[in-house]
Amino acid sequence: MTDIEIKYRDFIVSLAGRDKGRIFIVAEVIDNEHVTISDGMLRSIEKPKKKKRKHVKRIDIPPYKGTMSNRAVAKTVKAAISELS
């Protein structure tokens, strides 16, 4: 398990894989080792990516509180990218 607890709707950045460096929202916490992530664009809410916790890092942005729809998540992820740039 990671030092900082990753929870449902937290913003994370991928640390490994072909999506390395991309920002996502945690769609589901599966267990102590895995989460599913979505950005509403490449990874939809209906088909989130399963990722090991050691391959993601929580970003210091308040958790997402809106509707879990592709359009809303995509808009929020784009805003988070702008905020961090």
Secondary structure, DSSP 8 states (H G I E B T S, - for coil): --SS---TT-EEEE-SSTTTT-EEEEEEE-SSSEEEEE-SSSS-SSS-EEEEGGGEEE-SS----S---HHHHHHHHHHHHHHH-
